[in-house]
Amino acid sequence: MGKSLKTDAKITPERVDEALAIRNNLIIELLVNVLDEKLVIERHILRERLANLIELANYDDELTETLHGVINKL
């Protein structure tokens, strides 16, 4: 797995809804790019690309950790 993916991320229950909404938006963005490029994307690659986007974003530490946690559940 790549460096960005935090497999031991803790989910903060109060941030789950916010994290799920962000995760869903990121997935939609990635899927649009994949379809646009006519690529096939495997689950582990999807997780890694989402983790990279999260690390590039400016979310607070708690939300970042929760986002990693919900991505791990994909």
N, C-alpha and C positions, 0 to 999 in steps of 0.2 A: 504494500500500500504506500501511497505517497506521503510526503511530509506534512501536508496540510490537514489530512484527515485525523481527527482526534478520536480514537476508538474508545477512550475511557471518559468521554465527556459526560458531565453530570447535567441532568435536566432540572431546571428550576420550575416547579409546578406553576408558579404565577406568571411565567413567561412563555408557557407552551403555546397558547393561542397566537401570540405575537410571532413566535418562532415558526409555527406551522404556516401562517400566512406568508411570511417572508420566504420560507422554503418552497412553498407552492409557486410563488412568483418566480423564484430562481429556476425552478424546474421548467416552467413554461418558457422562460427566456432561453434556456439551454435547448429545449426541444425544438423551438423555432429555429435556432441556429443549426441544429443537427439536420432538421428537415430541409432547411435552406441549402445546406451543403451536401445533402443527400448522403449523409453518413449513417452508419450503424453505431449505436452506443450501448455498451454493456453496463450493467448495474454498478460495478466497481469503478468504472470510469465516470459514470454519472456522479457517484458519491465524491470522487476526487475533485471533479470540476466544481461541484457545489461547495466543497470545503475551500477550494481556492478562492471562489467568489466571496465567501464569508470572511476569509482572512484579509481580503483586499478592501472589504467594506469597513465602515467606521462605527460598528456596533459596540456597545459597552461590553465588558468582559462577561457579565452574567448572561446576556443575550447571546453572545458568541458561543459560549459553552453550551447553552440550551439548543442553539441551532445545530451545533455538531451532534448533540444527543439525538435530536429528532431525525437528522440525516442518517445516523447509524441505524435507525429503525426501518429505513426504506427496504 
